[in-house]
């Protein structure tokens, strides 16, 4: 329980407490060091962490674990300090640890994950003769090339791996194919897929085909995407939810084939997969675009039956469409059902409802009630929401209602809502230079 509290402390306070940690506090040292680097990128307390690590190593008889250094690899990489991540790797020897190929692989993975692919490749070429390099190392580097969209570099790494006599496995091919597909080299990727089977005798797995499905979906090539999806199933493999979602999105957004999207949804269930909220949202967006209110609400009911909780995108799309087609009572029913599904609306969802009602004749008082609910819940509305609602209330002669809302906002326990009462009173948004966030007595500009 100590660390979650520590993490919420401002940097000066955390530094102060950190300075008073006894070096032989073994109960805390291990747990602290395991968690500390996770918030180092935000606070930049690397020197203090190294000092405590050195004290721990000096006072404790047991040897430190290499896991601690792995966390530093990720912390430095996340903070865009690739050179320091590499120095942390080199410092392992000073703490009585001999770095091995697994440590190198984890460092390379951390560097690649946060975009430092060039640094990772340069390090690899400097130290590869000192370690027992396997196809796993090359796969990590090729995955990095895939993230950066560098197919040529990935091909070079793959060919080098083969020339060095490393075993070529499915994971290595998947990394190569991902780099080729992400770089738009689809013909070369298809050729390498055939090579994978004919030259190396490897059977593609679901991840292999997923690479192609996603790439063809991004390119808007539905026939090729569905062909690869069908190949996956014909091989007795089960695509994952993300792969299905890519195909569903393509069918709804590009092809406008909602029926086929529903078939994929049913297929996921038949194969033991649980569609996630994005699976449903892709189809819901299609219905909302065509203003198909009944089909959209039926889909929400289907989500309930499947135990899939809607998110803010689900509600915002559905409520905006229902208000747009005049199904306001239905929109309010959907809103009232939010809490029962464990969803509590933010300013964004309130804005969809309030702005929609303001544009419907005779519904401005309903819109006002939703803004009052925001105030009661302590949710600050947008400037534009206050300006629009005030304008509409004045237009229909409800100036007294504006004054009631202003008074209610002034009495809110939220400083932000109190500040926004000026917007509601004057109809003018807060100027950029006047807006500020306060932390204690310190003013922090937005």
N, C-alpha and C positions, 0 to 999 in steps of 0.2 A: 504493500500500500504506500510505501514511501515514495517510489519513483513517479507514479501518476501525479502526486502533488507537486513534486520537484519540477516536472515537465511544464507545469502551468505557471511557474514562477518567472518573473522578468529576469533578463540576463544578469543585472548587478546582484540581485538577491541570490540567484543560483550560484554565482561565482563566490559570493561571501560564504555560503554554506559549504561549498565544495572545498574551500581553503581550510575548513576546520575538520574535515574528515580525517580521523586517525589512520595512519597507514596500515596498522595491524587490525583494523576493524573487519575481520574476515567474514562476519555474517553479512555485511553490506557490500564489501568490496567486489565479490564475484557477481552479485546480482546487479550492482550499479554499473560495473564495467560492461556487462552484457547489454544494458539498455542505454547507457549514456550516449554512445555514438549515434543513436537513432535521432536525437535532436541536436546533434552538433552542427549540422548544416545551417540550422536556424540561429543558433547562438554563437557559433564559432569558438567553442571552448576546447578546441583540440589540444592546446598546450597544457591545460589543466588535466585533461584526460590522460595525456602521456605521462605527466608528472605523477599522477596517482597510480598509473600502471607500473611505473618504475618503483614506487614505494611498495606496492603490493608484491612485486617480484622480489624485492630485497628482504622484506620481512616475513613472507610466507615461504615455508619449506617446500611446499608442493609446486610443481612446474605449472606455468601458465598454459592455458589451452590456446591452440591456434585459432579457435572460434572467435576469440576476442579480436584478433587481427583481421579476420574476415569481415567483422562488422565495421572496422575502420576502413577497409577497402570500399565498402558500399557508401559509408558516410562521406569520405573524401570525394568519391566519384559523383555522388549526388550533389555535392557542393561545387562541382566543376573544378576540383583540385586534383586532376589526374596525376600530376607529378608527385604530389604528396601521397596519393594512394600507392604509387610505385615505391616511394621511399618507405612507407609503412611495411611493405613487403620485404624490402631490403633490411629493415631493422629487426626482423624476427630473430635473426642470428644473435643479436645483442641481448635478447631475452631468453637465451638458451634453447631456441627452437630452430630446427633445420627445415627450411621450406622445402616442400616436395611438389610433385606435379599437380596434386589436388589443390594445394594452396595457389599455385600459378593459375590453374583453371578458374578458380573462384575470383581471383583478381581480374583476369581477362573478362570474365562474365560481367563483373561489376562495371568495368570500364566500358564495355560494349553496351550494357543496358542503359547507361546514361549518355551515350553518344560519343564516347571517346575511342572510336574505332581505330583511328590513326595511331594514337598512343598505344593501344593494345597491340596492334600489328608490329609497331617498332620495338616494343618490349619483347614480344615473342621472338622476333628475329635476333635479338641480342642474347637471349638466354636459352634458346631452344636446345643448344648443345649441352646444357647443364642438367637437363631433365629428360625423363623418359616420356617422350611425346607420343600421344595416341590420337586416334581419330576424334576423340572427345574434344581435345584442344582445338583442332581444326574446325570442328562443328561449331564451337562457341564463336570463333572468329568469323565464320561464314554467316552465322546468325546476326552478328554485328553488322556485317556488310548488307544483309537483307534489310535491317532496320534503317540503314542510311541510303538504301537504294543504289548500291554499288555492285552490279552484277559482274563486271570484269574482275574486280578484286576477289570476289568469291570464287570465280572460276580458277583464278591463279592459285588460291589457297587449296582448292580441291585437287587440282593437278599436282601441286607440290606434295600434298598428302599421299596421293597415289604413288608418286615417284619415290617417296621415302619408305615405301613398303608398309604403310599403315593400313590396317584393315578398313575396307570401305563398307559401312553399314547403312541401314535405312535412315538413321538420324542424320548422318552426314549428307546423304542425298537430299533429305527434306530441307536442310539448311541451304544447300546449293539451289534447289528448285525455288525456295522462297525468295532468295536474292534475285534470281533470274526473273521470276514473275513480278516482283515488286519493281524491278527495273524495266519492265515492259518487254522483256525478251521472251515472249511466249513461244515462238517457234523453237528456239534453242532449249527452252524448258521442256517442251514436248519431246524433242530429240533425246535429251538427257533422261527423260522418263523411260523411253524405250531402251536406252543403253543400260539403265538400272536393272531391267529385267533380262535382257539378252546377254549382256557382257558379264555382269556380276551375279546374275541369278538371284536377285533380291526381289521379294514381293512387296509392292507398295502397301503402306498401311493407311488408315483413315486420315492421318495427318498429311500424307503425301497428296491425296486427292483434295483435301481441304485447301491446300495452298492454291491449287488451280481454280477451285470453285470461287474462292474469294477474289482472286485476280481477275477472272472473267466477269464476275459481278461488278467489280470496280470499273471494268472497261465497258460495261453495259452489254456484254455479249451473252444473252440469255441462253441461246442454244448450246454454246460451248460449256457454260456453267452447269446447265441441267444434264448435259452429257457426262460431265465429270462426276456429278452427284449420282447419276445412275450407275456409273462404273463402280463407285464406292459400294453401292448396295449390291450390285451383281457379284462383287468379290466377297460378299458376306460380311462386310465391314459396316460399322454404324457411325455416320457423321455426328459431330458434336452439335450442341445447340447453336453455337456461334455460326457454324457453317450453314445450318438450316436458316438462320436469321438473315444471312447474306442473300440467300436465294429468295426468301420471302420478300425481302426489301426490293430486290430486282423485279420480281413479278408484279409487285404493287406499284412501284414508282415509275418503272420504265415500260413495262408491258401492259399494265392495267389488267392483270389477270388474277382477280381476287379469288376466284374459285380454285385455281391451281394453288394459290397460297394457302387456302383452307385445307386442301389435300395434303400439303406438306405439314401443316399443323397436326392433322390427324395421324399422319405417318410418324411424326415424332412420338406421339403418345403410344402408338402401336409398338414402337421399338423401345419403349421403356424410358424415353426421355421426357423431361418436364419442360415444356416451353416456358421461357422467362417473360418478364414484362415487355421486353423489346420485341419478342415474337408477336405478341398481340398488338403492340403499339404500331408496328409496321402496317398491319391490316387496318387498324383503327384510323390511321392517318389517311388511308385510301378512302374509307367510308366518309370521313369528315370532309375530304376534298370534294367528293361528289354530293355532299350534304344528304347522306343516307342515314337519317336519324334512327329509324327502326333497326337497321342492321348494326349500327354503332352501339346502341343500347343493348342489343342482344349479345354483342361481343363482350360487353362489360359483364353481363350476367354469366357468360361462359367463363370468364376469368374468375368470377366468384366460385363457380362450381368446381373449377380446377384448383382452387386454393392459391391462385396467383394474385398477389396484391398489386393494385394499380399504383402508379407513381404520379408525380406532378404533371408529367407530359400527358399521361392518359387523361387526367381530369381537365387539364387546360384545353386540350384539343376538343374533348367531348362537350364541355360546357360552352366553349366559344361557338361551336357548330350549332348546338341546340338553341342557344339564344339567337343566333343568326337566322335560323329557320322559324323562329317564333315559338319554339317549344320551351317557353320559360319555366312553366311549372315543372316540366321534366328536368330541366337544368337544376332547379332548386332541390328536387328529390335526389339527384345525383350528389349535389353539394352536402345535403343533410346526411347522406350515407357515408361520407368520408371518414368521420370519426369512428364509426363502427368497423371500418376496415383498417383502422390504425393509422390513418393519414390526417395530418393537421396542416391546413393550408398556410402557405407563406404569402408574402406581399405580391408575388407574381400571380398566384392563383386568385387572390382577392381582386387584383387589377383586372383580370380577365372577366370576372363576374361583374364588377362595378362598371367598368367601361362598357361592357355589353349592355347592361341595363340602362345606363345613361343614354344610350342611342335608341332605346325603344320607348315609344310614346307611352306616357303614363306610368313609367317604372322608375322614375328618379328617386322616389321615396324608398323603394325597395333597395336601390343602390346605396342610399344614405344609411340604411340599417346595416348593410354589410360593412360600410366604413366604420360605423359605431362599434360593430363587433370586433373589427381590427383593433380599435383603440382599447376596448375592454380586454382583449387578449394580449395587448402589448406588442402588436405587430405594426411597425411604422409603415405607413403607405408611401407610395411614390409621390414625388412632387406633382407629376402629371395627373395622378388620380385625384389629388386634392383640388387642383385647378379645374379639371373637367367637372367634378361633382359640384363644386361651388358655382361654376358657370351655369350648369343645368338647373340647380336649385333657384338661382336668381332669375333665370329665364321664365320659370313657371311661377314666380312671385313668392317663393318660400325663403325670404331673407331671414326670418326668425329662426328657421331650421338651421341656417348657416351659423347663426350666432350660438345656437345650442351645441352644435358640433364643435365649434371653436372652443367654447367653454369646457366641453368634455375633454378635448385634446389637451388643454392647458392643465387640467387636473390629473392627467395621466402620470403614472410613476416613471414612464419612459422619457428620458431627456430628449430623445430624438423626436418623439411624438409632440412634446411640448414645443420644440423648435418648429415643427411643421404646422403648428396652429397658426403661425404667421402667414404661411402659404394659403391656408384655408380662409384666413381673414382678409387677406389682400388680393389673392388671386395671382400673386407673382411668385414664381419659383425662386428658391434660394440660389443666389449667385454662386458660381463655382468657387470664387475666392473666399466667400463667407462660410462655406461649408467646412466643418472640422469634426474630428473625432477626438474625444478626450479620454485619456487614461489617467485616472487620478486627477492631479492638477496639471498634468502635462498635455499640451495641445499638439495633436499630430494631424497634419494636413492630409486630406484625402488625395 
